[in-house]
Amino acid sequence: MLRFLFICMLIVPSFAGAELITNGDFSAGNAGFTSSYTFFASGDITGPGEYAIVTNPLSAHPLASSYGDNTDGFGNMLMANGSTMAELVWSQTVSVNSNTIYEFSAFVSSWFLDVPPAPASLDFVVNGSSIGIFTAPDTTGLWLEFSMSVSSGALTSFDLEIYNLSTQFGGNDFALDDISLTASVPEPSPLVMVLIAVFALRRR
């Protein structure tokens, strides 16, 4: 049986799927990333184009909904008061392996919405190219995930960026959490599945 398992390991090389983003859950506070928004350590972000690292949006704005982060409900999130210009919200450069498929993802919520709702429109960018635009939820306090696959090709690093394209003054307010980049784990090949079936029959 050990020999069989070793053969399977040789046939299906797998990736550990290690997290490549530094401080993607903001547990280390305002560290490991850059932003064109203005950081307020006090958490009082009543002006557009400002952000804070908080555990509950209500602590940083009197009109915000009260809710927890996506990770476990008690940790940090990046809370942003949307700018009236399309600006960079978050950016980080990471090293990657060439010729590898990666999953770039993040969780997004809205902490205040005007009437009618006009949630943030977030553009996810890799090395200067947009890989997808994600509209924040039209319900406050709800975390939704953006996820997209991207191939590194010959590249050995990714410049990852998230822009807010919405420029509305009121209600353009959102939060980010659990930003992630991991190598995709390949599914077992058909040959491996056949070998597993044969082995199972032989064990009967």
BELRAVEN-V627959 format. One record per backbone hydrogen bond with DSSP energy under -1.0 kcal/mol. NH is the residue of the N-H (numbers start at 0). CO is the residue of the C=O. If there is no record, write none. Layout:
[[NH	CO] [NH	CO]]
//
This chain:
[[4	0] [5	1] [6	2] [7	3] [8	4] [9	5] [10	6] [11	7] [19	180] [25	22] [28	25] [30	28] [33	90] [35	87] [37	48] [39	50] [42	39] [44	42] [44	59] [48	80] [49	80] [50	37] [51	78] [53	76] [58	55] [59	56] [63	60] [64	110] [76	53] [77	175] [78	51] [79	173] [80	49] [81	171] [88	161] [89	161] [90	33] [91	159] [93	157] [95	155] [98	152] [101	149] [102	181] [103	147] [104	179] [105	145] [106	176] [107	143] [108	174] [121	133] [122	162] [123	131] [124	160] [125	128] [126	158] [128	125] [130	123] [133	121] [135	119] [140	109] [141	138] [143	107] [145	105] [147	103] [149	101] [151	99] [154	151] [157	93] [159	91] [160	124] [161	89] [162	122] [163	86] [164	120] [172	170] [173	79] [174	108] [175	77] [176	106] [178	23] [179	104] [181	102] [183	100] [192	188] [193	189] [194	190] [195	191] [196	192] [197	193] [198	194] [199	195] [200	196] [201	197] [202	198]]
//
